[in-house]
Amino acid sequence: MLTVFVASFVLFMLVVGGMSLGYVFRRKTLQGSCGGITALGMEKVCDCPEPCDARKKRMAKEALRREQLNKHRIL
């Protein structure tokens, strides 16, 4: 019984460690596999009339990246 517990705990810690290494090296957050809220056709969780500052920054960064990609495709 104790062997199963220790083996399960070690396996669980390896999985958590692997996920944390992915975050540390790639700075990429964990994401669901089935789309979550976006699968329902919603863009955000709250019903705020305008996005928060963090979302505005993220949207601006994405727009800049898309603009740069389009410039490189044209050239």
N, C-alpha and C positions, 0 to 999 in steps of 0.2 A: 504494500500500500504506500509506504513512504517512498519507494523507488519510483512509482508512477507519479506521485506528487512532485518530486524533484525533477524528473524528466520533463513533465509538463511545464513546470516553472522555468526551467532552462530554455525550453523551446519558445515559450512566450517571451522571455527576455531577449532571445535572439531576433525574434520578429520585431519587437519594439526597437531594438538597437538598429536593425536594418532600416526601418522606417525613419529613424532619427538621422542616420547617416545620409539618406536621400535628401532630407531637408537641409542638413548642414552643408553638403557639398553643392547641391543644385539650387538651394533657396526656393524650392518648389513645395507648396503645401500639399497635404493629402487631399485627394478628391474622390468623390464617390464614383462608382463604376456605371451607374444607370442614369446619370444626368441630373438627378435631384430636382430642384425647382425649375431649371431650364427645360426639363422634359415636359413640364406642365404648361410651358409657354410664358412663364413669369421671368422677368429679368432680375428682380430683387425681392427680398423677403418682406421688407416693411412697405407701408403704404405712404411713404413720405412724398410730398410733391416734387422735391428735387433731391438728387443724390447727395450723400455725405461727401466731405472733403477727400477722404481716402478713395472713394469710388471715382470722384472727378479726376484725381491724379492718375488713377489706373486707366480711365477712359482716354485721357490726354496722351498717356504713354502708348497705348494701343494705337491711337490715331496716328501718332508720329511714326511708329514702327510700320504701319500700313503704308504711310506716305513714302517712307524711305524704300520699302520693298517695291512700290510702284515705280519709283524713280529708277531703281536698278533694273527693273524689267524693261523699261523703255529704252535704256541705254544699251 
